[in-house]
């Protein structure tokens, strides 16, 4: 019987079917990814996209320098001048006679006081109105003093940050001053709130009338009263001379001196810092004057400290006059056994000084001007008036002097302060 071969159709593997499914599933996956990612990307972009905003700088006095990003050199803005379209990365610098106001896109303002520098690091608003992001302002202050004034929020909230070499401050609505030196930043809230952080530690929350001091590499201090003492070492600690001296460094921040005036006298007094009873104080002593004028005291250089932004500036010191041989303040009311003198410059560059004296006897009945009668050999605490009210256009304080003047005298002074707020 012959073998009959039957035909078997070719059985193709299922590879084509699997390939088809793979293509279909991949296409579906890509579609699903695109269907999800495109709206999410668009949503992310709508939420996060921002536009850089310009600022306007107006000169208030003298010449302010504006260094714009990409510009070949700084622009000199004169008093009364106005520069618009100041962009991100621009730096505004003032010298000891100039002052400027920066108006930002949201109506916030930064007042740049003399001898100060601020860089507008970031000024942004969301590109789309649907975004829930706040407006953003970041200013860097490298030296001097600025004041940020932030109006109530409008339709969109605001994040306003100030960065210094020592601190990072987030400011709320209101008025906050930031003052920067080589080793410390002071953040003081006049109205509103602020959050302040140092390079270590936790942020500190400030309310109206409070300040925080932040030193380089340290945490922000706990809230302190906004008022602060501009005089360093008012208790005459950290002695640099342990014996009475006629001139030279007597204690940290203080220099002793004698001045005979122009009458040819030769008898100097002595200055001594130390502890008497429970008080640290400085002592002025002079004897054997033969009724010849002399002045013995200490001075502290404040480095032309700008004080124009303070609302209050008050002197305080404790005084004890043991003896004085000259009646009252002398014939010209200028030779008291204790005098405090503030050397200052006004906003127009005029140099002048303000004095206040103390005495315990005046048998000659000399006319007294800028002097105050106190009890002998008794500690008296002096709290002075607001110098901002007494001295028109007070702008800078160059130095403080505390001294005895007249013939023979012995007096002590403790707890010296120039309280600024």
Number of C-alpha atoms within 10 A of each C-alpha: 3 4 5 6 6 6 6 6 6 6 6 7 8 9 9 10 10 11 11 12 12 12 12 12 12 12 12 13 12 12 12 12 11 13 12 11 13 12 11 12 12 11 13 13 14 18 17 15 14 18 12 14 19 17 21 16 24 20 23 20 20 19 22 27 20 23 19 20 14 8 10 8 11 16 15 16 22 19 16 12 15 15 16 12 11 22 18 21 17 20 21 26 25 23 16 17 17 23 25 30 20 24 19 19 17 21 14 20 20 22 21 27 27 26 18 23 22 26 21 23 17 20 23 21 23 20 16 15 11 10 18 13 20 15 20 19 22 19 22 19 25 19 19 23 25 24 21 24 22 22 15 13 14 8 7 14 14 23 15 22 20 22 21 23 21 24 29 21 23 17 23 24 19 18 21 26 20 23 20 24 16 12 11 18 28 23 29 29 25 20 18 17 21 26 18 29 23 25 17 13 12 12 19 18 18 22 17 17 18 21 29 28 23 27 21 17 15 16 21 29 19 15 18 14 13 20 17 16 17 18 21 17 17 23 21 24 18 13 16 16 16 11 12 17 18 19 18 15 17 26 23 16 20 23 19 24 22 22 18 18 11 8 9 10 15 12 20 22 29 22 27 24 26 20 15 11 7 6 13 18 24 27 25 28 22 23 16 12 18 10 13 17 23 26 27 27 28 26 19 18 17 17 10 16 19 21 22 18 17 14 13 16 21 16 21 19 19 17 25 25 25 18 18 27 16 24 21 29 30 20 14 11 16 19 25 28 33 29 23 22 17 20 18 23 20 17 15 12 14 10 13 13 14 14 15 17 25 25 26 20 18 17 8 11 12 14 13 19 13 13 20 15 13 16 14 17 15 12 16 17 14 14 14 14 13 15 18 19 12 10 14 10 14 23 24 23 23 17 18 21 19 24 27 31 29 26 25 24 26 21 22 26 26 23 18 23 21 22 19 21 18
